[in-house]
Amino acid sequence: MDFSFSSEELAFASEARSWLEKNLPTAWRKEHMWTRADDPLWVEIARDWQRLLYEGGWAAISWPRELGGRGATVVERWLFEQELDRAGAPRPIASSGAVDLIGTAILRHGTEKQKQRFLKPLLSGEELWCQGFSEPGAGSDLASLRTRAERDGDVFVVNGQKVWTSHADIADWCFLLCRTEFDQPRHRGLSLLLVDMRTPGISVRPLRQMTGEAEFCEVFFSDVRVPADLLVGRPGSGWEIAMGILAHERGPVWTFTFQRKIRRSLRHALGIARRRAMLGDSLTRQQLAQAWMEVKLLELMGYRSLTRLKKTGQPGAESSLEKVLGSETDQRLQEVTMRLLDALGLGSAPGWEEPWQRTTHDYLYARSETIMGGTSEIQRNLIAQRILGLPRGS
Ligand SMILES: Cc1cc2nc3c(=O)[nH]c(=O)nc-3n(C[C@H](O)[C@H](O)[C@H](O)COP(=O)(O)OP(=O)(O)OC[C@H]3O[C@@H](n4cnc5c(N)ncnc54)[C@H](O)[C@@H]3O)c2cc1C
């Protein structure tokens, strides 16, 4: 494990800091913008911020320069995330999620035409994406999904339903995992299609969650005609591509962006303890010290992931450790913060105007973190099999 940064890496961090100082509008430096999901003002700011990042060459710094990146190393990417955190930058609209997930998949498996068509509008925030994987009855057991895409000349005809599709209501495109090979074993019958969300036959129904937001949606496909050249990779390679996408979602995306959220949660808890004059209370001190240790532990795991990513280019099975530890640490932190607020927290509706409303929001939202991107139970199964070498459970 390497904890030291080279002079080039430190110069890179300093360049990023100066750029952020000059370009990040003061009005956007509000930490609460991190979580806001379905507010038109947030969407507008996040989209403008994405465009600014793109114009400055900061939207996908690890990508090659000719594709809008700056060829940065994983360490530089990490340092950039630290600078975003320090500057209090909001979450960009395409967020590292879409860029790291479908962007990386198109970079690796897409045709030249797909790269030319999709990468620039993805980075600049002109086009928003959603991830069409989960279905009713196919979440953890993703390979059992039933949405079908049948070939009809030069198009695929898609029928089926997706669920929990984050931001499908504002997305322009969907990367859709569907069944195209009907005579193959279930994992080998899947393909990844890029679907224009304005195609006739698609309907989207937002689902309200317990925070009051409607972050995700149900999406219905009825005889949706998708040009066959929008298939990524070869027919039947969808499972392999989807596993690469999910490994990024649990690994680098988690390391780079989720740690910012957890550090923010810790700052928020400390701020509330200070405001409520509870810093001298022994239980509060114990819990905050424990939370700080867990946040530090996550940071060290992040360094380990970076070292591995630098050496192998792959997140590896250990990304499941970060996913479990990160999501469960955040849940514990939210519970501590709720305890600090006492009746104020329990009595307030989730929102952003007052610190206690935000605590209620973050406490409720954190419940989803051990589910999204693969549940804690599934991650523990993966750790048992791939790291401990235990046999598959029944
Ligand atoms: C905030 C949020 C955003 C999301 N965004 C998206 C999105 O944009 N696109 C998308 O495609 N999906 C999205 N999802 C869906 C997410 O990927 C699924 O919820 C997740 O994979 C779990 O699937 P499920 O909900 O069907 O639960 P199930 O798979 O039905 O699991 C139910 C319970 O059973 C347990 N379980 C299941 N199988 C096993 C097993 N083999 N061993 C032990 N326990 C098991 C699970 O851990 C869980 O506790 C999102 C989810 C959340 C919460």
The ligand as a Gaussian input file, in Angstrom:
#p B3LYP/6-31G(d) Opt

LIG

0 1
 C      -31.929000       3.829000      -4.107000
 C      -31.922000       2.709000      -5.112000
 C      -31.630000       2.995000      -6.427000
 C      -31.650000       1.955000      -7.370000
 N      -31.394000       2.277000      -8.675000
 C      -31.436000       1.293000      -9.608000
 C      -31.233000       1.627000     -10.987000
 O      -31.002000       2.785000     -11.365000
 N      -31.311000       0.635000     -11.892000
 C      -31.556000      -0.676000     -11.532000
 O      -31.556000      -1.528000     -12.419000
 N      -31.779000      -0.998000     -10.244000
 C      -31.727000      -0.047000      -9.268000
 N      -31.953000      -0.371000      -7.959000
 C      -32.348000      -1.741000      -7.619000
 C      -31.304000      -2.560000      -6.878000
 O      -30.244000      -2.930000      -7.728000
 C      -32.031000      -3.776000      -6.309000
 O      -32.954000      -3.294000      -5.351000
 C      -31.099000      -4.758000      -5.656000
 O      -30.288000      -5.382000      -6.617000
 C      -31.881000      -5.839000      -4.856000
 O      -32.841000      -6.434000      -5.647000
 P      -34.390000      -6.523000      -5.152000
 O      -34.811000      -5.172000      -4.685000
 O      -35.154000      -7.164000      -6.245000
 O      -34.363000      -7.467000      -3.871000
 P      -34.374000      -9.068000      -3.852000
 O      -33.337000      -9.577000      -4.792000
 O      -35.767000      -9.540000      -4.043000
 O      -33.903000      -9.353000      -2.371000
 C      -34.792000      -9.269000      -1.259000
 C      -34.012000      -9.659000       0.006000
 O      -33.547000     -11.007000      -0.117000
 C      -32.128000     -11.078000       0.067000
 N      -31.562000     -12.086000      -0.820000
 C      -31.831000     -12.275000      -2.138000
 N      -31.098000     -13.285000      -2.636000
 C      -30.300000     -13.733000      -1.622000
 C      -29.306000     -14.757000      -1.496000
 N      -28.972000     -15.498000      -2.554000
 N      -28.691000     -14.913000      -0.311000
 C      -29.016000     -14.151000       0.774000
 N      -29.969000     -13.162000       0.718000
 C      -30.605000     -12.967000      -0.450000
 C      -31.629000      -9.678000      -0.337000
 O      -30.380000      -9.391000       0.273000
 C      -32.753000      -8.792000       0.192000
 O      -32.583000      -8.551000       1.569000
 C      -31.934000       0.620000      -6.978000
 C      -32.211000       0.342000      -5.646000
 C      -32.202000       1.369000      -4.721000
 C      -32.525000       1.025000      -3.286000

